[in-house]
Amino acid sequence: MLEIDLGVTGENWRSAITHGRNSDGASLKIWYDCFPNATIFGLGINPCPFLDRDRIKTFVGRQGDGMSLRSFP
């Protein structure tokens, strides 16, 4: 499973839009719980290794950048 745009604020994107329970990659954590047999990949503009787990791996990239998407593993 791949989620693009993780809603993690940081140096490359700062926003007041993400807050509360919906901030900092909350949806990756939900996918992790809802799909216990899935390997979950996340692609976002800011690094977020704090979300990586046994079945979650995050990568830095821009969804509007074709080169970034082509180089995604």
mmCIF file as Biopython writes it, N, C-alpha, C and O atoms, coordinates in Angstrom:
data_model
#
loop_
_atom_site.group_PDB
_atom_site.id
_atom_site.type_symbol
_atom_site.label_atom_id
_atom_site.label_alt_id
_atom_site.label_comp_id
_atom_site.label_asym_id
_atom_site.label_entity_id
_atom_site.label_seq_id
_atom_site.pdbx_PDB_ins_code
_atom_site.Cartn_x
_atom_site.Cartn_y
_atom_site.Cartn_z
_atom_site.occupancy
_atom_site.B_iso_or_equiv
_atom_site.auth_seq_id
_atom_site.auth_asym_id
_atom_site.pdbx_PDB_model_num
ATOM 1   N N  . MET A ? 1  ? 0.850  -1.161 0.000   1.0 0.0 1  A 1 
ATOM 2   C CA . MET A ? 1  ? 0.000  0.000  0.000   1.0 0.0 1  A 1 
ATOM 3   C C  . MET A ? 1  ? 0.900  1.229  0.000   1.0 0.0 1  A 1 
ATOM 4   O O  . MET A ? 1  ? 1.931  1.245  0.673   1.0 0.0 1  A 1 
ATOM 5   N N  . LEU A ? 2  ? 0.520  2.249  -0.744  1.0 0.0 2  A 1 
ATOM 6   C CA . LEU A ? 2  ? 1.275  3.493  -0.797  1.0 0.0 2  A 1 
ATOM 7   C C  . LEU A ? 2  ? 0.358  4.658  -0.472  1.0 0.0 2  A 1 
ATOM 8   O O  . LEU A ? 2  ? -0.717 4.800  -1.053  1.0 0.0 2  A 1 
ATOM 9   N N  . GLU A ? 3  ? 0.793  5.483  0.456   1.0 0.0 3  A 1 
ATOM 10  C CA . GLU A ? 3  ? 0.109  6.740  0.735   1.0 0.0 3  A 1 
ATOM 11  C C  . GLU A ? 3  ? 1.045  7.872  0.327   1.0 0.0 3  A 1 
ATOM 12  O O  . GLU A ? 3  ? 2.208  7.908  0.730   1.0 0.0 3  A 1 
ATOM 13  N N  . ILE A ? 4  ? 0.526  8.786  -0.471  1.0 0.0 4  A 1 
ATOM 14  C CA . ILE A ? 4  ? 1.296  9.950  -0.900  1.0 0.0 4  A 1 
ATOM 15  C C  . ILE A ? 4  ? 0.752  11.168 -0.173  1.0 0.0 4  A 1 
ATOM 16  O O  . ILE A ? 4  ? -0.458 11.389 -0.122  1.0 0.0 4  A 1 
ATOM 17  N N  . ASP A ? 5  ? 1.661  11.955 0.387   1.0 0.0 5  A 1 
ATOM 18  C CA . ASP A ? 5  ? 1.375  13.157 1.167   1.0 0.0 5  A 1 
ATOM 19  C C  . ASP A ? 5  ? 0.921  12.758 2.568   1.0 0.0 5  A 1 
ATOM 20  O O  . ASP A ? 5  ? -0.253 12.477 2.808   1.0 0.0 5  A 1 
ATOM 21  N N  . LEU A ? 6  ? 1.866  12.743 3.465   1.0 0.0 6  A 1 
ATOM 22  C CA . LEU A ? 6  ? 1.634  12.217 4.811   1.0 0.0 6  A 1 
ATOM 23  C C  . LEU A ? 6  ? 1.163  13.249 5.821   1.0 0.0 6  A 1 
ATOM 24  O O  . LEU A ? 6  ? 0.811  12.895 6.947   1.0 0.0 6  A 1 
ATOM 25  N N  . GLY A ? 7  ? 1.150  14.511 5.440   1.0 0.0 7  A 1 
ATOM 26  C CA . GLY A ? 7  ? 0.681  15.546 6.365   1.0 0.0 7  A 1 
ATOM 27  C C  . GLY A ? 7  ? 1.641  15.824 7.505   1.0 0.0 7  A 1 
ATOM 28  O O  . GLY A ? 7  ? 1.234  16.282 8.573   1.0 0.0 7  A 1 
ATOM 29  N N  . VAL A ? 8  ? 2.916  15.545 7.276   1.0 0.0 8  A 1 
ATOM 30  C CA . VAL A ? 8  ? 3.930  15.785 8.304   1.0 0.0 8  A 1 
ATOM 31  C C  . VAL A ? 8  ? 4.576  17.136 8.033   1.0 0.0 8  A 1 
ATOM 32  O O  . VAL A ? 8  ? 5.196  17.337 6.988   1.0 0.0 8  A 1 
ATOM 33  N N  . THR A ? 9  ? 4.432  18.052 8.966   1.0 0.0 9  A 1 
ATOM 34  C CA . THR A ? 9  ? 5.033  19.364 8.787   1.0 0.0 9  A 1 
ATOM 35  C C  . THR A ? 9  ? 6.519  19.301 9.104   1.0 0.0 9  A 1 
ATOM 36  O O  . THR A ? 9  ? 6.982  18.415 9.822   1.0 0.0 9  A 1 
ATOM 37  N N  . GLY A ? 10 ? 7.250  20.250 8.561   1.0 0.0 10 A 1 
ATOM 38  C CA . GLY A ? 10 ? 8.690  20.300 8.785   1.0 0.0 10 A 1 
ATOM 39  C C  . GLY A ? 10 ? 9.322  21.379 7.942   1.0 0.0 10 A 1 
ATOM 40  O O  . GLY A ? 10 ? 8.647  22.310 7.503   1.0 0.0 10 A 1 
ATOM 41  N N  . GLU A ? 11 ? 10.601 21.258 7.716   1.0 0.0 11 A 1 
ATOM 42  C CA . GLU A ? 11 ? 11.366 22.281 7.004   1.0 0.0 11 A 1 
ATOM 43  C C  . GLU A ? 11 ? 10.840 22.549 5.591   1.0 0.0 11 A 1 
ATOM 44  O O  . GLU A ? 11 ? 10.826 23.696 5.144   1.0 0.0 11 A 1 
ATOM 45  N N  . ASN A ? 12 ? 10.412 21.509 4.894   1.0 0.0 12 A 1 
ATOM 46  C CA . ASN A ? 12 ? 9.957  21.666 3.517   1.0 0.0 12 A 1 
ATOM 47  C C  . ASN A ? 12 ? 8.494  22.078 3.386   1.0 0.0 12 A 1 
ATOM 48  O O  . ASN A ? 12 ? 8.062  22.490 2.310   1.0 0.0 12 A 1 
ATOM 49  N N  . TRP A ? 13 ? 7.738  21.970 4.461   1.0 0.0 13 A 1 
ATOM 50  C CA . TRP A ? 13 ? 6.326  22.343 4.441   1.0 0.0 13 A 1 
ATOM 51  C C  . TRP A ? 13 ? 5.866  22.587 5.858   1.0 0.0 13 A 1 
ATOM 52  O O  . TRP A ? 13 ? 5.900  21.690 6.701   1.0 0.0 13 A 1 
ATOM 53  N N  . ARG A ? 14 ? 5.441  23.796 6.111   1.0 0.0 14 A 1 
ATOM 54  C CA . ARG A ? 14 ? 4.901  24.157 7.425   1.0 0.0 14 A 1 
ATOM 55  C C  . ARG A ? 14 ? 3.463  24.615 7.212   1.0 0.0 14 A 1 
ATOM 56  O O  . ARG A ? 14 ? 3.189  25.447 6.348   1.0 0.0 14 A 1 
ATOM 57  N N  . SER A ? 15 ? 2.570  24.077 7.988   1.0 0.0 15 A 1 
ATOM 58  C CA . SER A ? 15 ? 1.176  24.437 7.797   1.0 0.0 15 A 1 
ATOM 59  C C  . SER A ? 15 ? 0.410  24.286 9.093   1.0 0.0 15 A 1 
ATOM 60  O O  . SER A ? 15 ? 0.675  23.390 9.894   1.0 0.0 15 A 1 
ATOM 61  N N  . ALA A ? 16 ? -0.532 25.165 9.278   1.0 0.0 16 A 1 
ATOM 62  C CA . ALA A ? 16 ? -1.423 25.069 10.430  1.0 0.0 16 A 1 
ATOM 63  C C  . ALA A ? 16 ? -2.603 24.156 10.121  1.0 0.0 16 A 1 
ATOM 64  O O  . ALA A ? 16 ? -3.447 23.912 10.983  1.0 0.0 16 A 1 
ATOM 65  N N  . ILE A ? 17 ? -2.662 23.646 8.879   1.0 0.0 17 A 1 
ATOM 66  C CA . ILE A ? 17 ? -3.782 22.784 8.492   1.0 0.0 17 A 1 
ATOM 67  C C  . ILE A ? 17 ? -3.741 21.473 9.266   1.0 0.0 17 A 1 
ATOM 68  O O  . ILE A ? 17 ? -4.776 20.991 9.726   1.0 0.0 17 A 1 
ATOM 69  N N  . THR A ? 18 ? -2.563 20.900 9.411   1.0 0.0 18 A 1 
ATOM 70  C CA . THR A ? 18 ? -2.470 19.621 10.113  1.0 0.0 18 A 1 
ATOM 71  C C  . THR A ? 18 ? -2.340 19.888 11.604  1.0 0.0 18 A 1 
ATOM 72  O O  . THR A ? 18 ? -1.425 20.580 12.052  1.0 0.0 18 A 1 
ATOM 73  N N  . HIS A ? 19 ? -3.255 19.337 12.349  1.0 0.0 19 A 1 
ATOM 74  C CA . HIS A ? 19 ? -3.219 19.524 13.795  1.0 0.0 19 A 1 
ATOM 75  C C  . HIS A ? 19 ? -4.044 18.433 14.467  1.0 0.0 19 A 1 
ATOM 76  O O  . HIS A ? 19 ? -4.801 17.715 13.814  1.0 0.0 19 A 1 
ATOM 77  N N  . GLY A ? 20 ? -3.889 18.327 15.741  1.0 0.0 20 A 1 
ATOM 78  C CA . GLY A ? 20 ? -4.661 17.353 16.498  1.0 0.0 20 A 1 
ATOM 79  C C  . GLY A ? 20 ? -4.363 15.920 16.089  1.0 0.0 20 A 1 
ATOM 80  O O  . GLY A ? 20 ? -3.217 15.580 15.794  1.0 0.0 20 A 1 
ATOM 81  N N  . ARG A ? 21 ? -5.384 15.087 16.072  1.0 0.0 21 A 1 
ATOM 82  C CA . ARG A ? 21 ? -5.208 13.668 15.772  1.0 0.0 21 A 1 
ATOM 83  C C  . ARG A ? 21 ? -4.868 13.401 14.318  1.0 0.0 21 A 1 
ATOM 84  O O  . ARG A ? 21 ? -4.432 12.296 13.996  1.0 0.0 21 A 1 
ATOM 85  N N  . ASN A ? 22 ? -5.047 14.358 13.433  1.0 0.0 22 A 1 
ATOM 86  C CA . ASN A ? 22 ? -4.775 14.151 12.015  1.0 0.0 22 A 1 
ATOM 87  C C  . ASN A ? 22 ? -3.373 14.568 11.612  1.0 0.0 22 A 1 
ATOM 88  O O  . ASN A ? 22 ? -3.060 14.586 10.421  1.0 0.0 22 A 1 
ATOM 89  N N  . SER A ? 23 ? -2.537 14.897 12.552  1.0 0.0 23 A 1 
ATOM 90  C CA . SER A ? 23 ? -1.204 15.375 12.210  1.0 0.0 23 A 1 
ATOM 91  C C  . SER A ? 23 ? -0.165 14.270 12.310  1.0 0.0 23 A 1 
ATOM 92  O O  . SER A ? 23 ? -0.404 13.208 12.884  1.0 0.0 23 A 1 
ATOM 93  N N  . ASP A ? 24 ? 0.969  14.550 11.745  1.0 0.0 24 A 1 
ATOM 94  C CA . ASP A ? 24 ? 2.146  13.688 11.862  1.0 0.0 24 A 1 
ATOM 95  C C  . ASP A ? 24 ? 1.923  12.237 11.458  1.0 0.0 24 A 1 
ATOM 96  O O  . ASP A ? 24 ? 2.271  11.313 12.194  1.0 0.0 24 A 1 
ATOM 97  N N  . GLY A ? 25 ? 1.340  12.052 10.283  1.0 0.0 25 A 1 
ATOM 98  C CA . GLY A ? 25 ? 1.226  10.717 9.714   1.0 0.0 25 A 1 
ATOM 99  C C  . GLY A ? 25 ? 0.227  9.799  10.377  1.0 0.0 25 A 1 
ATOM 100 O O  . GLY A ? 25 ? 0.388  8.579  10.337  1.0 0.0 25 A 1 
ATOM 101 N N  . ALA A ? 26 ? -0.789 10.351 10.979  1.0 0.0 26 A 1 
ATOM 102 C CA . ALA A ? 26 ? -1.781 9.532  11.688  1.0 0.0 26 A 1 
ATOM 103 C C  . ALA A ? 26 ? -2.413 8.477  10.782  1.0 0.0 26 A 1 
ATOM 104 O O  . ALA A ? 26 ? -2.723 7.376  11.237  1.0 0.0 26 A 1 
ATOM 105 N N  . SER A ? 27 ? -2.604 8.803  9.510   1.0 0.0 27 A 1 
ATOM 106 C CA . SER A ? 27 ? -3.265 7.837  8.626   1.0 0.0 27 A 1 
ATOM 107 C C  . SER A ? 27 ? -2.390 6.611  8.393   1.0 0.0 27 A 1 
ATOM 108 O O  . SER A ? 27 ? -2.919 5.510  8.239   1.0 0.0 27 A 1 
ATOM 109 N N  . LEU A ? 28 ? -1.065 6.767  8.363   1.0 0.0 28 A 1 
ATOM 110 C CA . LEU A ? 28 ? -0.196 5.583  8.230   1.0 0.0 28 A 1 
ATOM 111 C C  . LEU A ? 28 ? -0.392 4.641  9.412   1.0 0.0 28 A 1 
ATOM 112 O O  . LEU A ? 28 ? -0.389 3.420  9.257   1.0 0.0 28 A 1 
ATOM 113 N N  . LYS A ? 29 ? -0.559 5.215  10.570  1.0 0.0 29 A 1 
ATOM 114 C CA . LYS A ? 29 ? -0.780 4.398  11.771  1.0 0.0 29 A 1 
ATOM 115 C C  . LYS A ? 29 ? -2.116 3.662  11.688  1.0 0.0 29 A 1 
ATOM 116 O O  . LYS A ? 29 ? -2.233 2.526  12.149  1.0 0.0 29 A 1 
ATOM 117 N N  . ILE A ? 30 ? -3.114 4.304  11.106  1.0 0.0 30 A 1 
ATOM 118 C CA . ILE A ? 30 ? -4.420 3.665  10.935  1.0 0.0 30 A 1 
ATOM 119 C C  . ILE A ? 30 ? -4.312 2.508  9.954   1.0 0.0 30 A 1 
ATOM 120 O O  . ILE A ? 30 ? -4.823 1.420  10.218  1.0 0.0 30 A 1 
ATOM 121 N N  . TRP A ? 31 ? -3.637 2.739  8.797   1.0 0.0 31 A 1 
ATOM 122 C CA . TRP A ? 31 ? -3.462 1.652  7.817   1.0 0.0 31 A 1 
ATOM 123 C C  . TRP A ? 31 ? -2.745 0.476  8.466   1.0 0.0 31 A 1 
ATOM 124 O O  . TRP A ? 31 ? -3.091 -0.680 8.225   1.0 0.0 31 A 1 
ATOM 125 N N  . TYR A ? 32 ? -1.754 0.774  9.282   1.0 0.0 32 A 1 
ATOM 126 C CA . TYR A ? 32 ? -0.986 -0.259 9.980   1.0 0.0 32 A 1 
ATOM 127 C C  . TYR A ? 32 ? -1.911 -1.147 10.823  1.0 0.0 32 A 1 
ATOM 128 O O  . TYR A ? 32 ? -1.781 -2.372 10.824  1.0 0.0 32 A 1 
ATOM 129 N N  . ASP A ? 33 ? -2.830 -0.518 11.529  1.0 0.0 33 A 1 
ATOM 130 C CA . ASP A ? 33 ? -3.758 -1.266 12.384  1.0 0.0 33 A 1 
ATOM 131 C C  . ASP A ? 33 ? -4.855 -1.970 11.584  1.0 0.0 33 A 1 
ATOM 132 O O  . ASP A ? 33 ? -5.251 -3.085 11.925  1.0 0.0 33 A 1 
ATOM 133 N N  . CYS A ? 34 ? -5.345 -1.329 10.527  1.0 0.0 34 A 1 
ATOM 134 C CA . CYS A ? 34 ? -6.466 -1.887 9.755   1.0 0.0 34 A 1 
ATOM 135 C C  . CYS A ? 34 ? -6.054 -3.011 8.808   1.0 0.0 34 A 1 
ATOM 136 O O  . CYS A ? 34 ? -6.861 -3.886 8.493   1.0 0.0 34 A 1 
ATOM 137 N N  . PHE A ? 35 ? -4.815 -2.991 8.358   1.0 0.0 35 A 1 
ATOM 138 C CA . PHE A ? 35 ? -4.338 -3.985 7.393   1.0 0.0 35 A 1 
ATOM 139 C C  . PHE A ? 35 ? -3.107 -4.693 7.950   1.0 0.0 35 A 1 
ATOM 140 O O  . PHE A ? 35 ? -1.983 -4.369 7.569   1.0 0.0 35 A 1 
ATOM 141 N N  . PRO A ? 36 ? -3.308 -5.654 8.844   1.0 0.0 36 A 1 
ATOM 142 C CA . PRO A ? 36 ? -2.186 -6.284 9.547   1.0 0.0 36 A 1 
ATOM 143 C C  . PRO A ? 36 ? -1.240 -7.093 8.669   1.0 0.0 36 A 1 
ATOM 144 O O  . PRO A ? 36 ? -0.147 -7.443 9.114   1.0 0.0 36 A 1 
ATOM 145 N N  . ASN A ? 37 ? -1.628 -7.397 7.447   1.0 0.0 37 A 1 
ATOM 146 C CA . ASN A ? 37 ? -0.751 -8.156 6.547   1.0 0.0 37 A 1 
ATOM 147 C C  . ASN A ? 37 ? -0.116 -7.289 5.466   1.0 0.0 37 A 1 
ATOM 148 O O  . ASN A ? 37 ? 0.616  -7.798 4.618   1.0 0.0 37 A 1 
ATOM 149 N N  . ALA A ? 38 ? -0.385 -5.993 5.486   1.0 0.0 38 A 1 
ATOM 150 C CA . ALA A ? 38 ? 0.100  -5.095 4.434   1.0 0.0 38 A 1 
ATOM 151 C C  . ALA A ? 38 ? 1.475  -4.517 4.767   1.0 0.0 38 A 1 
ATOM 152 O O  . ALA A ? 38 ? 1.810  -4.274 5.926   1.0 0.0 38 A 1 
ATOM 153 N N  . THR A ? 39 ? 2.247  -4.310 3.718   1.0 0.0 39 A 1 
ATOM 154 C CA . THR A ? 39 ? 3.446  -3.484 3.816   1.0 0.0 39 A 1 
ATOM 155 C C  . THR A ? 39 ? 3.015  -2.100 3.352   1.0 0.0 39 A 1 
ATOM 156 O O  . THR A ? 39 ? 2.418  -1.956 2.285   1.0 0.0 39 A 1 
ATOM 157 N N  . ILE A ? 40 ? 3.316  -1.087 4.148   1.0 0.0 40 A 1 
ATOM 158 C CA . ILE A ? 40 ? 2.807  0.253  3.907   1.0 0.0 40 A 1 
ATOM 159 C C  . ILE A ? 40 ? 3.976  1.193  3.633   1.0 0.0 40 A 1 
ATOM 160 O O  . ILE A ? 40 ? 4.931  1.268  4.406   1.0 0.0 40 A 1 
ATOM 161 N N  . PHE A ? 41 ? 3.878  1.907  2.516   1.0 0.0 41 A 1 
ATOM 162 C CA . PHE A ? 41 ? 4.888  2.885  2.148   1.0 0.0 41 A 1 
ATOM 163 C C  . PHE A ? 41 ? 4.258  4.266  2.215   1.0 0.0 41 A 1 
ATOM 164 O O  . PHE A ? 41 ? 3.099  4.451  1.844   1.0 0.0 41 A 1 
ATOM 165 N N  . GLY A ? 42 ? 5.026  5.225  2.688   1.0 0.0 42 A 1 
ATOM 166 C CA . GLY A ? 42 ? 4.563  6.598  2.752   1.0 0.0 42 A 1 
ATOM 167 C C  . GLY A ? 42 ? 5.540  7.507  2.045   1.0 0.0 42 A 1 
ATOM 168 O O  . GLY A ? 42 ? 6.751  7.377  2.225   1.0 0.0 42 A 1 
ATOM 169 N N  . LEU A ? 43 ? 5.033  8.424  1.243   1.0 0.0 43 A 1 
ATOM 170 C CA . LEU A ? 43 ? 5.865  9.380  0.524   1.0 0.0 43 A 1 
ATOM 171 C C  . LEU A ? 43 ? 5.399  10.772 0.904   1.0 0.0 43 A 1 
ATOM 172 O O  . LEU A ? 43 ? 4.236  11.123 0.702   1.0 0.0 43 A 1 
ATOM 173 N N  . GLY A ? 44 ? 6.304  11.564 1.453   1.0 0.0 44 A 1 
ATOM 174 C CA . GLY A ? 44 ? 5.954  12.911 1.870   1.0 0.0 44 A 1 
ATOM 175 C C  . GLY A ? 44 ? 7.087  13.883 1.622   1.0 0.0 44 A 1 
ATOM 176 O O  . GLY A ? 44 ? 8.214  13.487 1.326   1.0 0.0 44 A 1 
ATOM 177 N N  . ILE A ? 45 ? 6.775  15.147 1.746   1.0 0.0 45 A 1 
ATOM 178 C CA . ILE A ? 45 ? 7.742  16.195 1.446   1.0 0.0 45 A 1 
ATOM 179 C C  . ILE A ? 45 ? 8.776  16.376 2.560   1.0 0.0 45 A 1 
ATOM 180 O O  . ILE A ? 45 ? 9.867  16.889 2.312   1.0 0.0 45 A 1 
ATOM 181 N N  . ASN A ? 46 ? 8.446  15.965 3.766   1.0 0.0 46 A 1 
ATOM 182 C CA . ASN A ? 46 ? 9.366  16.069 4.897   1.0 0.0 46 A 1 
ATOM 183 C C  . ASN A ? 46 ? 9.781  14.693 5.387   1.0 0.0 46 A 1 
ATOM 184 O O  . ASN A ? 46 ? 8.977  13.761 5.365   1.0 0.0 46 A 1 
ATOM 185 N N  . PRO A ? 47 ? 11.018 14.552 5.824   1.0 0.0 47 A 1 
ATOM 186 C CA . PRO A ? 47 ? 11.433 13.270 6.389   1.0 0.0 47 A 1 
ATOM 187 C C  . PRO A ? 47 ? 10.638 12.968 7.662   1.0 0.0 47 A 1 
ATOM 188 O O  . PRO A ? 47 ? 10.357 13.863 8.459   1.0 0.0 47 A 1 
ATOM 189 N N  . CYS A ? 48 ? 10.289 11.715 7.835   1.0 0.0 48 A 1 
ATOM 190 C CA . CYS A ? 48 ? 9.550  11.328 9.038   1.0 0.0 48 A 1 
ATOM 191 C C  . CYS A ? 48 ? 9.901  9.887  9.440   1.0 0.0 48 A 1 
ATOM 192 O O  . CYS A ? 48 ? 9.024  9.025  9.489   1.0 0.0 48 A 1 
ATOM 193 N N  . PRO A ? 49 ? 11.169 9.635  9.724   1.0 0.0 49 A 1 
ATOM 194 C CA . PRO A ? 49 ? 11.572 8.281  10.112  1.0 0.0 49 A 1 
ATOM 195 C C  . PRO A ? 49 ? 10.932 7.806  11.417  1.0 0.0 49 A 1 
ATOM 196 O O  . PRO A ? 49 ? 10.941 6.611  11.712  1.0 0.0 49 A 1 
ATOM 197 N N  . PHE A ? 50 ? 10.382 8.728  12.192  1.0 0.0 50 A 1 
ATOM 198 C CA . PHE A ? 50 ? 9.701  8.348  13.428  1.0 0.0 50 A 1 
ATOM 199 C C  . PHE A ? 50 ? 8.449  7.521  13.161  1.0 0.0 50 A 1 
ATOM 200 O O  . PHE A ? 50 ? 7.914  6.900  14.080  1.0 0.0 50 A 1 
ATOM 201 N N  . LEU A ? 51 ? 7.972  7.504  11.914  1.0 0.0 51 A 1 
ATOM 202 C CA . LEU A ? 51 ? 6.804  6.696  11.551  1.0 0.0 51 A 1 
ATOM 203 C C  . LEU A ? 51 ? 7.176  5.288  11.103  1.0 0.0 51 A 1 
ATOM 204 O O  . LEU A ? 51 ? 6.318  4.406  11.055  1.0 0.0 51 A 1 
ATOM 205 N N  . ASP A ? 52 ? 8.442  5.070  10.778  1.0 0.0 52 A 1 
ATOM 206 C CA . ASP A ? 52 ? 8.872  3.751  10.290  1.0 0.0 52 A 1 
ATOM 207 C C  . ASP A ? 52 ? 8.687  2.685  11.363  1.0 0.0 52 A 1 
ATOM 208 O O  . ASP A ? 52 ? 8.998  2.890  12.536  1.0 0.0 52 A 1 
ATOM 209 N N  . ARG A ? 53 ? 8.180  1.558  10.930  1.0 0.0 53 A 1 
ATOM 210 C CA . ARG A ? 53 ? 7.971  0.392  11.809  1.0 0.0 53 A 1 
ATOM 211 C C  . ARG A ? 53 ? 8.335  -0.852 11.011  1.0 0.0 53 A 1 
ATOM 212 O O  . ARG A ? 53 ? 8.934  -0.764 9.939   1.0 0.0 53 A 1 
ATOM 213 N N  . ASP A ? 54 ? 7.972  -1.999 11.540  1.0 0.0 54 A 1 
ATOM 214 C CA . ASP A ? 54 ? 8.283  -3.248 10.840  1.0 0.0 54 A 1 
ATOM 215 C C  . ASP A ? 54 ? 7.611  -3.338 9.470   1.0 0.0 54 A 1 
ATOM 216 O O  . ASP A ? 54 ? 8.176  -3.937 8.555   1.0 0.0 54 A 1 
ATOM 217 N N  . ARG A ? 55 ? 6.420  -2.757 9.307   1.0 0.0 55 A 1 
ATOM 218 C CA . ARG A ? 55 ? 5.695  -2.823 8.036   1.0 0.0 55 A 1 
ATOM 219 C C  . ARG A ? 55 ? 5.452  -1.453 7.418   1.0 0.0 55 A 1 
ATOM 220 O O  . ARG A ? 55 ? 4.747  -1.347 6.415   1.0 0.0 55 A 1 
ATOM 221 N N  . ILE A ? 56 ? 6.029  -0.394 8.006   1.0 0.0 56 A 1 
ATOM 222 C CA . ILE A ? 56 ? 5.897  0.952  7.454   1.0 0.0 56 A 1 
ATOM 223 C C  . ILE A ? 56 ? 7.275  1.474  7.105   1.0 0.0 56 A 1 
ATOM 224 O O  . ILE A ? 56 ? 8.194  1.423  7.922   1.0 0.0 56 A 1 
ATOM 225 N N  . LYS A ? 57 ? 7.418  1.980  5.881   1.0 0.0 57 A 1 
ATOM 226 C CA . LYS A ? 57 ? 8.670  2.594  5.442   1.0 0.0 57 A 1 
ATOM 227 C C  . LYS A ? 57 ? 8.313  3.913  4.764   1.0 0.0 57 A 1 
ATOM 228 O O  . LYS A ? 57 ? 7.502  3.943  3.838   1.0 0.0 57 A 1 
ATOM 229 N N  . THR A ? 58 ? 8.925  5.004  5.232   1.0 0.0 58 A 1 
ATOM 230 C CA . THR A ? 58 ? 8.641  6.315  4.666   1.0 0.0 58 A 1 
ATOM 231 C C  . THR A ? 58 ? 9.787  6.804  3.789   1.0 0.0 58 A 1 
ATOM 232 O O  . THR A ? 58 ? 10.949 6.452  3.994   1.0 0.0 58 A 1 
ATOM 233 N N  . PHE A ? 59 ? 9.428  7.622  2.809   1.0 0.0 59 A 1 
ATOM 234 C CA . PHE A ? 59 ? 10.381 8.187  1.863   1.0 0.0 59 A 1 
ATOM 235 C C  . PHE A ? 59 ? 10.067 9.661  1.671   1.0 0.0 59 A 1 
ATOM 236 O O  . PHE A ? 59 ? 8.932  10.096 1.862   1.0 0.0 59 A 1 
ATOM 237 N N  . VAL A ? 60 ? 11.085 10.424 1.291   1.0 0.0 60 A 1 
ATOM 238 C CA . VAL A ? 60 ? 10.907 11.847 1.016   1.0 0.0 60 A 1 
ATOM 239 C C  . VAL A ? 60 ? 10.773 12.039 -0.488  1.0 0.0 60 A 1 
ATOM 240 O O  . VAL A ? 60 ? 11.590 11.541 -1.262  1.0 0.0 60 A 1 
ATOM 241 N N  . GLY A ? 61 ? 9.740  12.761 -0.894  1.0 0.0 61 A 1 
ATOM 242 C CA . GLY A ? 61 ? 9.519  13.056 -2.298  1.0 0.0 61 A 1 
ATOM 243 C C  . GLY A ? 61 ? 8.369  14.022 -2.450  1.0 0.0 61 A 1 
ATOM 244 O O  . GLY A ? 61 ? 7.613  14.266 -1.510  1.0 0.0 61 A 1 
ATOM 245 N N  . ARG A ? 62 ? 8.248  14.563 -3.634  1.0 0.0 62 A 1 
ATOM 246 C CA . ARG A ? 62 ? 7.172  15.514 -3.934  1.0 0.0 62 A 1 
ATOM 247 C C  . ARG A ? 62 ? 6.195  14.868 -4.905  1.0 0.0 62 A 1 
ATOM 248 O O  . ARG A ? 62 ? 6.599  14.352 -5.947  1.0 0.0 62 A 1 
ATOM 249 N N  . GLN A ? 63 ? 4.924  14.897 -4.570  1.0 0.0 63 A 1 
ATOM 250 C CA . GLN A ? 63 ? 3.926  14.249 -5.411  1.0 0.0 63 A 1 
ATOM 251 C C  . GLN A ? 63 ? 3.777  14.904 -6.771  1.0 0.0 63 A 1 
ATOM 252 O O  . GLN A ? 63 ? 3.338  14.248 -7.715  1.0 0.0 63 A 1 
ATOM 253 N N  . GLY A ? 64 ? 4.127  16.172 -6.904  1.0 0.0 64 A 1 
ATOM 254 C CA . GLY A ? 64 ? 4.016  16.850 -8.186  1.0 0.0 64 A 1 
ATOM 255 C C  . GLY A ? 64 ? 5.281  16.784 -9.023  1.0 0.0 64 A 1 
ATOM 256 O O  . GLY A ? 64 ? 5.348  17.385 -10.095 1.0 0.0 64 A 1 
ATOM 257 N N  . ASP A ? 65 ? 6.276  16.067 -8.549  1.0 0.0 65 A 1 
ATOM 258 C CA . ASP A ? 65 ? 7.557  15.965 -9.239  1.0 0.0 65 A 1 
ATOM 259 C C  . ASP A ? 65 ? 7.702  14.567 -9.826  1.0 0.0 65 A 1 
ATOM 260 O O  . ASP A ? 65 ? 7.944  13.598 -9.107  1.0 0.0 65 A 1 
ATOM 261 N N  . GLY A ? 66 ? 7.547  14.479 -11.151 1.0 0.0 66 A 1 
ATOM 262 C CA . GLY A ? 66 ? 7.612  13.177 -11.811 1.0 0.0 66 A 1 
ATOM 263 C C  . GLY A ? 66 ? 8.917  12.440 -11.562 1.0 0.0 66 A 1 
ATOM 264 O O  . GLY A ? 66 ? 8.912  11.219 -11.403 1.0 0.0 66 A 1 
ATOM 265 N N  . MET A ? 67 ? 10.027 13.151 -11.527 1.0 0.0 67 A 1 
ATOM 266 C CA . MET A ? 67 ? 11.332 12.522 -11.270 1.0 0.0 67 A 1 
ATOM 267 C C  . MET A ? 67 ? 11.360 11.910 -9.865  1.0 0.0 67 A 1 
ATOM 268 O O  . MET A ? 67 ? 11.899 10.822 -9.664  1.0 0.0 67 A 1 
ATOM 269 N N  . SER A ? 68 ? 10.786 12.605 -8.919  1.0 0.0 68 A 1 
ATOM 270 C CA . SER A ? 68 ? 10.734 12.114 -7.552  1.0 0.0 68 A 1 
ATOM 271 C C  . SER A ? 68 ? 9.908  10.827 -7.484  1.0 0.0 68 A 1 
ATOM 272 O O  . SER A ? 68 ? 10.283 9.882  -6.789  1.0 0.0 68 A 1 
ATOM 273 N N  . LEU A ? 69 ? 8.792  10.792 -8.200  1.0 0.0 69 A 1 
ATOM 274 C CA . LEU A ? 69 ? 7.946  9.605  -8.189  1.0 0.0 69 A 1 
ATOM 275 C C  . LEU A ? 69 ? 8.594  8.444  -8.932  1.0 0.0 69 A 1 
ATOM 276 O O  . LEU A ? 69 ? 8.463  7.292  -8.520  1.0 0.0 69 A 1 
ATOM 277 N N  . ARG A ? 70 ? 9.291  8.739  -10.021 1.0 0.0 70 A 1 
ATOM 278 C CA . ARG A ? 70 ? 9.964  7.658  -10.771 1.0 0.0 70 A 1 
ATOM 279 C C  . ARG A ? 70 ? 11.104 7.036  -9.984  1.0 0.0 70 A 1 
ATOM 280 O O  . ARG A ? 70 ? 11.410 5.856  -10.160 1.0 0.0 70 A 1 
ATOM 281 N N  . SER A ? 71 ? 11.735 7.819  -9.117  1.0 0.0 71 A 1 
ATOM 282 C CA . SER A ? 71 ? 12.867 7.289  -8.349  1.0 0.0 71 A 1 
ATOM 283 C C  . SER A ? 71 ? 12.419 6.608  -7.065  1.0 0.0 71 A 1 
ATOM 284 O O  . SER A ? 71 ? 13.233 6.036  -6.340  1.0 0.0 71 A 1 
ATOM 285 N N  . PHE A ? 72 ? 11.130 6.672  -6.791  1.0 0.0 72 A 1 
ATOM 286 C CA . PHE A ? 72 ? 10.584 6.016  -5.601  1.0 0.0 72 A 1 
ATOM 287 C C  . PHE A ? 72 ? 10.732 4.509  -5.735  1.0 0.0 72 A 1 
ATOM 288 O O  . PHE A ? 72 ? 10.427 3.951  -6.789  1.0 0.0 72 A 1 
ATOM 289 N N  . PRO A ? 73 ? 11.197 3.841  -4.680  1.0 0.0 73 A 1 
ATOM 290 C CA . PRO A ? 73 ? 11.420 2.372  -4.783  1.0 0.0 73 A 1 
ATOM 291 C C  . PRO A ? 73 ? 10.183 1.593  -5.105  1.0 0.0 73 A 1 
ATOM 292 O O  . PRO A ? 73 ? 10.236 0.368  -5.217  1.0 0.0 73 A 1 
#
